[in-house]
Amino acid sequence: MTSGIWFRNDLRLQDNPAVAAAYANNAVGKVIPALYIAAPKQWQQHDWAAIKVDFLWRHLEQFQADAAAHQIALEVVVIDDWQQAGKACLEFCQRHGLTELYFNHEYPVHEQRRDRAVAVWLADHHIQCHGFHGELLVPPVIKTQTGNYYQKFTPFNRAWRAHLATAGVAAAMQLPQHDVSDQLQPLPECPAARRDSSAWPVGEQAAQQRLQRYVDEQVMNYADERDFPALDTTSRLSPYWELGLLGPQAAARHLQSLSPEFPHGLERGADVWLTELAWREFYQHLMRHIPRLSYGKAFLQHTDAFPWNTDTQQFARWCEGRTGYPIVDAGMRQLAAEGWMHNRVRMIVANFLVKDLQIDWRWGERFFMQQLIDGSFPANNGGWQWSASTGTDAVPYFRVFNPTTQSAKVDPDGSYIRTWIKELKDCPTKHIHAPAAWLKASGRDDYPQPMVDHSSARERFLAAFKQL
C-alpha cells in the first residue's frame, strides 16, 4: 500500500488526520507525495478575495518547505474548476503509484460533489479515497433526540460540548524529520489576481504562535472586550482557520490547559471564545445537512419571497462607506483597507444593508466574500442570514439595529470611527455618532448626510417582513 495526501483548506501538518493516516500507512522514512489543487475559475465562482488568494499562495510557498522537512513532497497543480479534479487526482496518484489517497472533508455542496466524483473516478482505477473530519472538533454526526440535525445553536452548543467532553482532545502528533527539499517541484505562478496580504504572517509556526499568544495574554478578556472594535483585542485568527493553517484541535488543547474539566470550567472569557468556535462548527454542520444553503437560498424558505430593494446606487454607497452613518462607514472602509472587519461591526453593517436599505442579503454576502481575507462560505452565509432574519437561529425580524445607538455602544469615544473616517477626525465626541448637525454648522460637506432615516426605514422593513 502506497499512500498520498490531498490538501485542501487544511494546509497544516499538526492536527491533520489525513497527514496522520499517511504517516501510519507508509514505510518509515519514505517520502509521502502530497497534492494541492488550485482552481482559479472555481475561486472566481466562489468569490474568493484577491487578498485571500495572496495569503494562500504565500503560505503554500512556506508550507511546501515545512512539509519537505517532514518527508512530505507537496505538488501544486493548477486546473480551471472542480470538474477537472478527478483527472488531476488520478494523474497524481498514477505518477506516484498510489493506492490510497487521504483528505479532510469540506462541507459546501460543490466540494461534497467534487469529493464523491473523485472517489468514484479513482475507485475505477483501484485507488481508495479516505476522508476525515479534520476541520472540526466535533464531526457532523450529533443529532437531536428525534434523530435530526440541530437547527438551533443553543441545543447544538450543549450537544457539541457534551460530545467534546466524551471524545476528548487528541494530543499533538510528533512529526518525523526527513528533509526532501532536493525533490521538490517549484510552485507554479499564482493563477489569479493577488492583493498584498503581508500584514498577516504565513506558515504553521507563525499561526501557532499567534494562537498561543492570544490564549496566554488576551482570551481572559474576550467576553468584556470583544464588542469594542477600537480595542482590536479579538484574536484575528479567522484567516488561519479558513485556510487550515490552524486546526480547531490546537485551540481546544490551549483551552484545555486552562481547565481540567474542559470543555467546562473555563473562565468567562475563554468560555465565550469557545462558544465562538462552536458557532463556526454549527455553520459547517448546517452546510453538510442543508444543500440549499450552497445555492443562495434562505434557511427559512418563506423569506425568499421578501421584496428586496435592488437599487445599485444605494448598494454602492454602502460598499464604499458613504452611508452617512459613521459606524457603518468606518466598518466598510476598514474592509476596503485591510480585507478584514471587526466581527461586531460586521453585524452592524449587515443589519443596516438588509433592514435599513432592504437590499438583498445575498448582495452583501457576496461583497464580503470578494473582500475578506478570512472569507468562509459557511460562516459568512450563516452570519448574513442571521442578520437578515432568514437563517437558522436568526435574530428576530423585529430586532432592527439602530446604527446610531449601536455606534455609541461599541465605540463610545469615537476612536474607531476617527481611525477610518478622516473627515470626522476633528468631530467632537458628542456629535461623532450622528455628525449631520455638526457638519452643517461647520459648513462642511465632505462627509455625506444619512442616506435614509432609520426610524422610517425600520417601519418599512417591519411592515414588509410581516407580510411573509
C-alpha positions in Angstrom: 0.0 0.0 0.0 1.3 3.4 -1.0 -0.5 6.5 0.4 -0.7 10.2 -0.5 -2.3 13.3 0.8 -4.7 15.7 -0.9 -4.5 19.0 0.9 -7.4 21.5 0.6 -8.4 24.1 3.3 -6.2 22.1 5.8 -2.8 23.4 5.0 -1.0 22.2 8.1 0.8 19.2 9.4 -0.3 19.3 13.0 -3.9 18.2 13.9 -4.4 16.8 10.5 -5.9 13.3 10.4 -5.1 12.9 6.7 -1.4 13.5 7.4 -1.5 11.1 10.4 -3.1 8.4 8.3 -0.5 8.8 5.5 2.3 8.5 8.1 0.8 5.4 9.6 0.4 3.7 6.3 3.8 4.4 4.7 7.1 2.9 5.4 9.2 4.9 7.9 11.4 7.4 6.2 9.6 7.1 2.9 8.7 10.3 1.1 4.9 10.9 1.1 3.5 12.5 -2.0 1.0 15.3 -1.4 -1.2 17.4 -3.7 -2.8 20.8 -3.6 -5.2 21.7 -6.5 -5.6 25.4 -7.3 -8.7 26.1 -9.3 -8.9 29.8 -10.2 -12.2 29.6 -12.1 -13.7 27.9 -9.0 -12.3 30.6 -6.8 -13.9 33.2 -9.0 -17.3 31.4 -8.9 -16.9 31.2 -5.1 -16.0 34.9 -4.9 -12.6 34.5 -3.4 -11.0 37.8 -2.5 -7.6 38.7 -4.1 -6.2 39.2 -0.6 -7.2 35.6 0.3 -5.5 34.3 -2.8 -2.3 36.1 -1.9 -2.4 34.8 1.6 -2.9 31.3 0.3 -0.1 31.5 -2.2 2.4 33.0 0.3 1.5 30.2 2.7 1.9 27.5 0.1 5.4 28.6 -0.5 6.2 28.3 3.2 4.2 25.2 3.6 5.9 23.3 0.9 9.2 23.9 2.6 7.8 23.0 6.0 6.2 19.8 4.6 9.5 18.8 3.0 11.2 18.9 6.4 8.8 16.2 7.5 9.1 13.8 4.5 6.1 15.2 2.6 6.7 16.3 -1.0 3.9 18.8 -1.9 3.0 19.4 -5.5 0.7 22.3 -6.6 -1.4 21.6 -9.7 -3.5 24.3 -11.4 -6.8 23.4 -13.1 -9.8 25.5 -14.1 -12.5 24.2 -11.8 -13.6 21.1 -9.8 -14.8 19.3 -12.9 -11.1 18.6 -13.7 -10.3 17.5 -10.1 -10.8 13.7 -10.9 -8.3 13.8 -13.7 -5.8 15.8 -11.7 -6.0 13.4 -8.8 -5.8 10.3 -11.0 -2.7 11.6 -12.8 -1.1 12.5 -9.4 -1.8 9.0 -8.0 -0.6 7.2 -11.1 2.5 9.3 -11.2 3.5 8.2 -7.7 2.0 4.7 -7.8 -0.5 5.4 -5.1 -3.2 3.0 -3.9 -4.6 5.2 -1.1 -5.5 9.0 -1.0 -6.3 10.8 2.2 -8.0 14.1 2.7 -10.2 16.1 5.0 -13.8 16.8 4.2 -15.2 20.2 3.2 -18.9 20.8 3.6 -20.4 23.1 0.9 -22.3 21.3 -1.9 -19.7 21.8 -4.7 -16.9 20.4 -2.5 -19.0 17.4 -1.5 -19.9 16.6 -5.1 -16.2 17.0 -6.1 -15.1 14.5 -3.5 -17.8 11.9 -4.4 -16.9 12.2 -8.1 -13.1 11.9 -7.4 -13.7 8.9 -5.2 -15.7 7.1 -8.0 -13.1 8.1 -10.6 -10.2 6.7 -8.5 -12.1 3.6 -7.4 -12.4 2.7 -11.1 -8.6 2.6 -11.1 -8.3 0.6 -7.8 -7.3 3.7 -5.8 -9.2 4.2 -2.5 -10.1 7.6 -1.0 -10.3 8.1 2.7 -12.0 11.2 4.1 -11.7 12.6 7.6 -13.4 15.4 9.6 -10.2 17.2 10.4 -11.7 20.7 10.0 -14.0 20.1 13.0 -13.7 19.4 16.7 -17.0 17.5 16.5 -17.9 15.8 13.2 -21.4 16.4 11.7 -22.9 13.3 13.4 -24.5 14.8 16.5 -28.3 14.5 16.4 -31.3 15.6 18.4 -33.3 13.1 20.4 -35.6 12.6 17.4 -32.6 11.8 15.2 -32.5 15.1 13.3 -29.7 17.6 12.9 -29.7 20.6 15.2 -31.4 23.8 13.8 -30.9 26.0 16.9 -27.5 27.0 18.2 -28.1 26.7 22.0 -29.0 23.0 22.0 -26.3 22.4 19.4 -23.7 24.0 21.7 -24.8 21.8 24.6 -24.6 18.6 22.5 -21.3 19.8 20.9 -19.7 20.3 24.3 -21.0 17.0 25.6 -19.5 15.2 22.6 -16.2 17.1 23.1 -16.2 16.2 26.8 -16.7 12.5 25.9 -14.3 12.3 22.9 -11.6 14.4 24.4 -8.9 16.3 22.5 -6.2 14.5 20.7 -2.6 15.1 21.7 -0.3 16.9 19.2 1.3 14.5 16.8 5.0 14.1 16.8 6.2 14.5 13.3 9.3 12.8 11.9 12.1 14.9 10.5 13.2 14.0 7.0 14.3 16.7 4.6 13.2 16.1 0.9 13.8 19.6 -0.3 16.0 18.4 -3.2 13.0 16.6 -4.6 10.5 19.5 -4.5 8.8 20.9 -7.6 8.7 24.7 -7.8 5.3 26.2 -7.3 3.6 27.4 -10.5 2.8 31.0 -10.9 -0.3 32.1 -9.0 -3.1 31.7 -11.4 -5.3 34.5 -10.0 -5.2 38.2 -9.1 -3.5 39.0 -5.8 -3.7 41.8 -3.3 -1.0 42.3 -0.7 -1.6 40.2 2.5 1.8 40.8 4.1 0.2 42.2 7.3 -0.7 38.6 8.1 2.3 36.3 8.6 2.1 32.9 7.0 3.4 29.4 8.0 2.1 27.0 10.5 4.6 28.0 13.2 3.5 31.7 12.9 -0.1 30.7 13.2 0.6 28.5 16.3 2.5 31.4 17.9 -0.4 33.8 17.3 -2.8 31.3 18.9 -0.5 30.7 21.9 -0.1 34.4 22.5 -3.8 35.1 22.3 -4.7 32.4 24.8 -1.9 33.4 27.1 -2.4 37.2 27.0 -5.9 38.1 25.9 -8.6 35.4 25.9 -9.4 36.0 29.5 -10.7 39.5 28.5 -12.6 38.3 25.4 -16.1 38.4 26.9 -15.6 42.0 28.1 -13.7 43.4 25.1 -15.0 41.6 22.0 -17.7 44.2 21.2 -15.3 47.2 21.1 -13.6 47.5 17.7 -11.2 50.3 18.7 -9.6 47.9 21.2 -8.6 45.5 18.5 -8.4 42.7 21.1 -10.1 39.8 19.2 -7.8 37.0 18.1 -7.7 37.8 14.3 -7.2 34.1 13.8 -10.0 33.7 11.3 -7.8 33.7 8.2 -5.8 30.9 9.7 -8.9 28.8 10.5 -10.3 29.4 7.0 -7.3 28.0 5.1 -6.5 25.5 7.8 -3.1 26.8 8.9 -4.6 26.1 12.4 -6.9 23.2 13.3 -9.6 23.7 16.0 -7.9 20.9 18.0 -5.0 23.3 18.7 -7.3 25.8 20.1 -9.0 23.2 22.2 -5.7 22.0 23.7 -4.8 25.5 24.7 -8.2 26.0 26.3 -7.9 22.6 28.0 -4.8 23.7 29.7 -6.9 26.4 31.4 -9.4 24.0 32.9 -9.1 20.3 33.9 -12.9 20.0 33.3 -12.7 21.1 29.7 -14.9 22.0 27.9 -16.4 23.0 31.2 -14.9 25.0 34.0 -13.4 27.7 31.8 -13.3 31.3 33.0 -15.8 33.6 31.3 -13.6 35.0 28.6 -12.3 31.6 27.5 -15.7 30.1 27.7 -17.3 32.7 25.4 -14.4 32.3 22.9 -15.0 28.5 22.9 -18.6 29.3 22.1 -17.5 31.3 19.0 -15.6 28.1 17.9 -18.9 26.2 18.3 -20.7 28.8 16.2 -18.1 28.2 13.4 -18.7 24.5 13.5 -22.5 24.9 13.7 -22.5 26.7 10.3 -20.3 23.9 8.9 -22.7 21.2 10.2 -25.6 23.1 8.6 -23.8 23.2 5.2 -23.3 19.5 5.4 -27.0 18.9 6.2 -28.8 21.5 4.1 -27.7 21.7 0.4 -29.9 24.7 -0.5 -27.7 26.9 1.7 -25.0 26.5 -1.0 -27.4 27.7 -3.7 -28.2 31.2 -2.3 -31.4 30.0 -0.6 -32.6 31.1 2.8 -32.8 28.6 5.6 -36.3 29.9 6.3 -37.7 29.2 2.9 -40.7 31.6 3.1 -38.3 34.5 3.4 -37.1 34.0 -0.1 -40.3 35.8 -1.1 -39.2 39.1 0.5 -39.4 42.0 -2.0 -35.7 43.1 -1.7 -34.6 46.5 -2.9 -32.4 46.4 -6.0 -31.1 49.9 -6.0 -27.5 49.5 -7.2 -26.6 53.1 -6.3 -27.6 52.6 -2.7 -25.7 49.4 -2.6 -22.6 51.2 -4.0 -22.8 53.8 -1.2 -22.9 51.0 1.4 -19.9 49.3 -0.3 -17.9 52.5 -0.4 -18.6 53.6 3.2 -20.7 56.6 2.2 -24.0 55.9 4.0 -23.8 58.9 6.4 -23.8 56.6 9.4 -20.3 56.7 10.8 -20.1 53.2 12.4 -21.3 51.6 9.1 -18.9 53.7 7.0 -16.0 53.0 9.3 -16.5 49.3 9.0 -16.8 49.3 5.3 -13.7 51.5 5.0 -11.8 49.1 7.3 -12.9 46.2 5.0 -11.6 48.1 1.9 -8.3 48.9 3.5 -7.5 45.7 5.4 -9.6 43.0 3.8 -10.9 42.3 7.3 -13.5 43.8 9.6 -14.2 43.5 13.3 -17.0 40.9 13.9 -19.3 43.2 15.9 -19.1 45.8 13.1 -19.8 43.1 10.5 -23.1 42.6 12.3 -23.9 46.3 12.3 -23.1 46.9 8.6 -25.0 43.8 7.6 -28.1 44.8 9.6 -28.0 48.2 8.0 -27.9 46.8 4.5 -30.7 44.4 4.9 -33.0 46.2 7.3 -32.4 49.9 6.7 -31.8 49.7 3.0 -33.7 46.4 2.5 -31.1 45.3 0.0 -30.9 41.5 -0.6 -28.6 39.9 2.0 -27.0 37.8 -0.8 -25.6 41.0 -2.3 -23.8 41.7 1.0 -22.8 38.1 1.4 -21.1 38.1 -2.0 -19.4 41.5 -1.5 -17.9 40.4 1.8 -16.5 37.2 0.2 -15.0 39.3 -2.5 -13.1 41.4 0.0 -12.4 39.3 3.1 -9.1 37.6 3.7 -11.0 35.2 6.0 -13.9 34.7 3.7 -15.5 31.4 4.9 -18.6 30.4 2.9 -20.3 28.6 5.8 -19.6 31.3 8.4 -20.3 34.2 6.0 -23.5 32.7 4.9 -24.6 32.0 8.4 -23.7 35.5 9.6 -25.6 37.2 6.8 -28.7 35.0 7.2 -28.6 35.7 11.0 -28.6 39.4 10.3 -31.3 39.2 7.7 -33.6 37.1 9.9 -33.7 34.5 7.2 -31.5 31.8 8.8 -31.5 29.3 11.5 -31.3 30.8 15.0 -31.5 34.2 13.2 -32.1 37.4 15.1 -35.9 38.0 15.2 -37.0 40.1 12.2 -38.4 42.8 14.6 -34.9 43.4 16.0 -33.5 46.1 13.8 -30.2 47.6 14.9 -30.3 51.4 15.3 -26.9 52.2 13.8 -26.5 55.4 15.9 -27.3 53.6 19.2 -25.0 50.7 18.2 -22.3 53.2 17.4 -22.4 54.8 20.8 -22.5 51.4 22.5 -19.5 49.8 20.7 -17.3 52.9 20.0 -18.3 55.3 22.9 -15.5 57.8 22.3 -15.4 57.5 18.6 -11.8 56.2 18.3 -12.7 53.5 15.8 -14.7 55.9 13.7 -12.0 58.5 13.6 -9.4 55.9 12.6 -11.3 55.1 9.4 -13.2 58.3 8.6 -10.7 61.0 8.3 -13.4 63.6 7.5 -14.6 63.2 11.1 -11.2 63.2 12.9 -12.0 66.6 14.4 -15.6 65.9 15.2 -16.4 66.3 19.0 -17.3 63.0 20.7 -20.9 64.3 21.5 -21.5 64.5 17.7 -19.4 61.7 16.4 -22.2 59.1 16.1 -24.6 61.5 14.4 -22.5 64.2 12.9 -25.0 65.7 10.5 -25.8 68.8 12.6 -22.2 69.4 13.4 -21.2 69.2 9.8 -23.9 71.6 8.8 -23.0 74.1 11.5 -19.3 73.8 10.5 -20.1 74.4 6.8 -18.7 71.0 5.9 -20.0 68.9 3.0 -17.1 66.4 2.8 -19.0 63.7 4.7 -22.5 62.6 3.5 -25.8 63.2 5.2 -27.6 59.9 6.3 -28.9 58.3 3.2 -32.0 57.0 5.0 -33.9 58.0 8.1 -33.5 55.0 10.4 -36.9 55.2 12.1 -38.8 55.3 8.8 -36.6 52.6 7.3 -37.3 50.4 10.3 -41.0 50.7 9.9 -40.9 49.9 6.2 -38.9 46.8 6.8 -41.2 45.6 9.6 -44.3 46.1 7.5 -42.7 44.2 4.5 -41.5 41.3 6.6 -44.8 40.9 8.4 -46.4 40.2 5.0 -44.3 37.0 4.8 
